[in-house]
Amino acid sequence: MVSQSMKRSSIIVELIFAVILVIFWQLAPFPSYILPKPTRLVSEFLTQRTVITNHLKITLYEAFTGFALALIIGVLLAVTMYLVKIVARVLLPMIVLTQTIPITVVAPLIVIWFGFGIQAKVGTVAFLCFFPIAINTYEGLKTVDPQKLELLNVYKAKWYQKLRFLYIPHTVPHIFSGMKIAVTYAFTAAILAEWMGAQAGLGVYTIRALNSFRIDRVFVVVVLTIIITLAWFFLINWLSRKIAPWAYRGEGGAGR
Amino acid sequence: MAVEKIDLVVEKDEVIAILGPSGCGKTTVLKAILGLVPYMGKVQIFCEDLGYIPQTDSLFDWLNCLDNVALPLLLKGFSKKVARQRAGNYLEKVGLEEWAHRPVYQLSGGMRQRLSLARALVSGSKFLLADEPFISLDAQNRRKLQIYFSEFLEKEKITTIFVTHSVEEAVFLADRVVLLSSRPAKLVQILPVQLPKPRRVEHLSDPKYQTLVATIYERIFQR
């Protein structure tokens, strides 16, 4: 109960802080071509609503699909690496290697290889997002408690029972940790991929806004990106608590 | 090789303590009985099911207390309903019925061990193997749980082999203490404990208890 009310009061503190920040922003004496005021952003968003929504839909689709793809690829890679040790030795450095290539190089290359279509954007998002998911899932699988496995062996558990009672419940919180990191890139990666060349999407919208010196519209995209990424992050966080409450046992409860 | 030759016949309803220094291979003896490690020689068991309490209690955080106890039955292919019903009976036996639907990570150390005991016996096993079952508890709770175990095993007629590095614990709980040397473990001596079961606090001041503890310490330090 204590932790509940503490949690609530911490949310209130966060909200107050956010409001103060926005007020300062509103009062800051900068000209609108350097830092447009929040009220200006809201009114600009309202006038551009239909245009922005159309672009937003495409970017959201790319980000979601790319993220889903990253989840599948990441988990599959981790499982393969866990099952076949030699694959882990070969693949793990390769996976790390993919992340050392600057994304500003990867994104245009993907455009060259896969064209200006939506697949290329989905690919870029997946390329960035699979990494934390794969690594976290792999670490999770490696940290399965050998004593619990032994206990299941004493009771002659079948492979699918081991999966059901040990591997999956142990690894799911790790997959969620990977997703929480990945989600912070997903939406930005989609915008960046569009930046390299696309027909539509918030990236395209941003380029147009920049080219016509509409800094206020650029800021609208920035704020939208923040809101969407935050919302997505908290959705995953919430799901993780619903699906794997045992991973949060440190919080509340009678303790050991 | 962790363990050299050990000959031991365990009688029905008997409580056997395997006593030896840390790392001598006591756990290996249990694992050989359970068939988890390869060994030479023969292990004959005249009962159907073995109950096992591993060293860390190995409870599953993602299952509630009831399902943790039901797990061995579920693994055997019993339906959820039957498994839970039987698990409920065993939860009652160890006095944790009110915790059935609570997560295991809310239990205290002693409760976790009782839950472990219920899980080990839920499939109707009358033969229990326990690896340092009291090791994670503080001194007071350990004594409390030892008394509880002694009473429980006596009432339910459970034949038990447990492993410990504590001389006092071995003598306090067992009918016979199997004293092992350090690695590779060799059988030093089997010492009978002539105290009535179940064991209670007053047995701690019994001269028989105290002499035996002293004798075992002498045997250990002679070597």
Interface residues (C-beta under 8 A of the other chain):
Chain A: D145 Q147 K148 E150 L151 L152 N153 V154 Y155 K156 A157 K158 Q161 F165 L166 P169 H170 A244 P245 W246 R249 G253 A254 G255 R256
Chain B: L34 L36 L50 Y52 P54 Q55 T56 S58 F60 D61 W62 L63 L71 P72 L74 L75 K76 P103 Y105 Q106 L107 S108 G109 R112
